[in-house]
Amino acid sequence: MGEPTGLANRLRALPPSCGPVRLVAVDGHAGSGKSTLADRLARALGGAPVVHLDEVASHAALFDWVDRLTDQVTGPLSRGETAQVEVYDWERRAYRGRAPVVPAEVVLLEGVGAGRRALRPLLAGLLWVDMSPRDAWERGRRRDGEALAGFWDRWTEAERDHFAGDPSYGFAHFLVREGRTAYEVRPGPAGLPHPTGHVTAGEEEPGFPAGRPEARRCGLDHGEAQELRFP
């Protein structure tokens, strides 16, 4: 599968949202392919930094990591400073060292809950990897094997609880699905990212409504349910 260069170009054209940075979330269910998409987007963006939330979360805080992310990542980036992410080792159950994240033109925030309410005011855009939880979790379990079956039981319950109280899907600007040879990208429920603002933290849907001329100029139109393929 090639790099999603068309989507990368659209993200690069968004206005900064976190200081000088265009912070773009890649959210979706565990096992849906978020990391792969983020890594391919990073390459298409010329080496954009990727913050993987599974390096910020821990066994003790599967979703209670917003303060840590603020202190270590979004706070420094909003000031135009290099962030230092303390990386969690899931096998040793401890944080090990730090990874720098420079305030690049685009920084990708990848992981379950990347589009959560507390982060949306800092996002230039929100991508949702469009795979059902059942299919995503089954793929994740196959990938990780029987040794992690107990962890997956705990995780799926925690993920259900998280999205029940703080859903991301309804605020997604792009729905991204793996195709056989390319990513298929559709407009998300929230419409396109606004060219002069970022994702709102309120309950109203951000972005352009369906069929607005601004959306059509960007090549996406909810009214036509247009499907884009970015090789």
C-alpha positions in Angstrom: 0.0 0.0 0.0 1.4 3.4 -1.0 1.7 6.5 1.1 -1.4 8.6 1.6 0.1 11.7 0.0 -3.2 13.3 -0.9 -4.4 13.2 2.7 -1.0 14.5 3.9 -1.2 17.5 1.6 -4.7 18.4 3.0 -3.4 18.1 6.6 -0.3 20.3 5.8 -2.7 23.0 4.4 -4.6 23.3 7.7 -3.9 26.3 10.1 -1.7 25.8 13.2 -3.7 24.7 16.2 -1.2 24.1 19.0 1.2 27.0 19.0 3.0 26.8 15.6 2.1 23.1 15.2 -0.8 21.5 13.3 -1.7 18.8 15.8 -3.6 16.0 14.0 -5.2 13.1 15.9 -5.4 9.6 14.5 -8.1 7.9 16.6 -10.0 4.6 16.3 -10.5 1.3 18.0 -7.5 -0.7 19.2 -6.2 -3.0 16.5 -7.8 -0.9 13.7 -4.5 0.1 12.1 -3.9 3.6 13.6 -0.2 3.2 14.1 0.4 2.0 10.5 -1.7 4.9 9.1 0.2 7.4 11.3 3.6 6.1 10.3 2.7 6.2 6.6 1.2 9.7 7.0 4.4 10.8 8.7 6.5 9.6 5.8 4.2 11.3 3.3 4.6 14.5 5.4 8.4 14.3 5.1 9.1 12.8 8.4 6.5 14.4 10.7 6.8 13.4 14.4 4.3 10.9 15.7 3.3 10.7 19.4 2.0 7.2 20.1 -0.4 7.3 23.0 0.5 3.7 24.0 3.9 5.2 25.0 2.1 7.8 27.2 -0.5 5.5 28.8 0.3 2.8 31.3 -1.2 -0.3 33.0 -2.2 2.0 35.8 -3.6 4.7 33.5 -5.1 3.3 30.3 -7.0 6.5 29.7 -6.0 8.8 32.6 -3.0 10.3 30.8 -4.3 13.8 29.8 -2.2 15.6 32.4 0.9 13.7 31.5 0.4 14.5 27.8 -0.2 18.2 28.6 2.9 18.5 30.7 5.2 16.6 28.4 3.8 17.2 24.9 1.1 19.7 24.1 2.3 22.3 26.6 5.8 22.5 25.2 4.6 22.3 21.6 2.1 25.1 22.2 5.1 27.2 23.2 7.2 26.2 20.2 9.5 24.1 22.3 10.7 20.5 21.8 8.6 18.1 23.8 10.1 15.2 25.8 7.9 12.2 26.0 8.5 9.7 28.8 8.0 6.4 27.1 6.2 3.5 28.9 7.6 0.0 28.6 4.6 -2.4 28.7 6.7 -5.4 29.4 8.7 -3.9 32.3 5.7 -1.9 33.5 7.8 1.2 33.9 8.7 4.4 32.1 12.0 4.2 30.3 13.8 7.3 29.0 12.4 10.1 27.0 11.8 10.7 23.3 12.0 14.2 21.8 9.2 15.6 19.7 10.1 18.7 17.8 7.4 21.4 17.1 7.2 20.5 13.4 4.7 21.8 10.9 2.5 18.8 11.5 2.7 16.5 14.6 0.5 13.3 14.6 -1.1 12.2 17.8 -2.0 8.5 17.4 -3.9 6.2 19.7 -7.3 5.3 21.2 -8.7 8.5 22.6 -6.5 10.9 20.6 -9.6 12.8 19.7 -11.0 13.0 23.2 -12.8 16.1 24.5 -9.9 17.5 26.5 -7.7 17.5 23.4 -10.0 18.8 20.7 -9.3 22.5 21.3 -5.7 21.8 20.3 -6.4 19.8 17.2 -6.1 21.0 13.6 -7.8 17.9 12.4 -9.2 14.5 13.6 -8.9 11.3 11.6 -10.9 8.2 12.6 -9.7 4.8 11.3 -13.0 3.3 10.2 -13.1 -0.3 11.4 -15.8 -1.8 13.7 -14.7 -2.6 17.3 -15.3 -6.3 16.8 -13.1 -6.5 13.7 -10.4 -4.3 15.2 -10.3 -6.1 18.5 -10.2 -9.5 16.8 -7.3 -8.4 14.7 -5.5 -7.0 17.7 -5.9 -10.3 19.6 -4.6 -12.3 16.6 -1.6 -9.9 16.4 -0.7 -10.1 20.1 -1.5 -13.8 20.7 -2.9 -15.8 23.6 -0.3 -14.5 26.0 -2.0 -11.1 26.1 -5.6 -12.4 26.0 -6.1 -11.3 29.7 -4.9 -7.8 28.9 -7.2 -7.5 25.9 -10.2 -8.5 28.1 -9.3 -5.6 30.4 -8.6 -3.3 27.5 -11.8 -3.8 25.6 -13.9 -3.1 28.7 -11.9 0.1 29.4 -12.2 1.2 25.7 -15.9 0.7 25.7 -16.2 2.8 28.9 -14.0 5.5 27.5 -15.9 6.0 24.2 -19.3 5.7 25.9 -18.4 8.8 28.0 -16.1 10.6 25.6 -16.7 9.6 21.9 -14.4 10.8 19.2 -16.2 9.5 16.1 -18.8 12.3 15.8 -16.0 14.9 15.8 -13.9 13.2 13.1 -13.1 15.2 9.9 -11.9 12.3 7.9 -12.9 8.6 8.0 -10.0 6.5 6.8 -10.4 2.8 5.8 -7.8 0.4 4.6 -8.3 -0.7 1.0 -6.5 -3.4 -0.9 -4.1 -1.0 -2.6 -4.8 2.4 -1.1 -6.5 4.1 1.8 -10.1 5.1 1.2 -10.9 8.5 2.8 -14.4 9.9 3.3 -15.6 13.1 5.0 -16.2 12.5 8.6 -19.3 13.3 10.6 -17.9 16.7 11.6 -17.2 17.9 8.1 -13.9 19.3 7.0 -11.5 21.0 9.3 -12.2 24.7 9.4 -9.6 26.7 7.4 -9.3 29.4 10.2 -9.9 27.4 13.3 -9.6 24.1 15.1 -11.8 21.4 16.6 -14.2 22.8 19.1 -14.4 21.2 22.6 -18.2 21.7 22.7 -20.8 19.3 21.6 -21.7 21.1 18.4 -20.2 19.6 15.3 -17.1 21.5 14.1 -16.1 22.2 10.5 -18.3 22.8 7.5 -21.8 21.5 7.1 -22.6 19.1 4.2 -22.5 20.6 0.8 -20.8 23.9 1.7 -18.8 25.5 -1.2 -15.7 25.5 1.1 -15.9 21.8 1.3 -16.3 21.3 -2.4 -13.2 23.4 -3.1 -11.2 21.0 -1.0 -12.5 18.1 -3.0 -14.8 16.6 -0.4 -18.6 17.0 -0.2 -20.8 15.4 2.3 -23.8 15.7 0.0 -22.3 13.5 -2.6 -20.7 11.1 0.0 -17.7 11.2 -2.2 -15.0 8.6 -1.7 -11.4 9.5 -2.2 -8.5 7.2 -2.8 -5.0 8.4 -2.0 -2.4 6.0 -3.4 
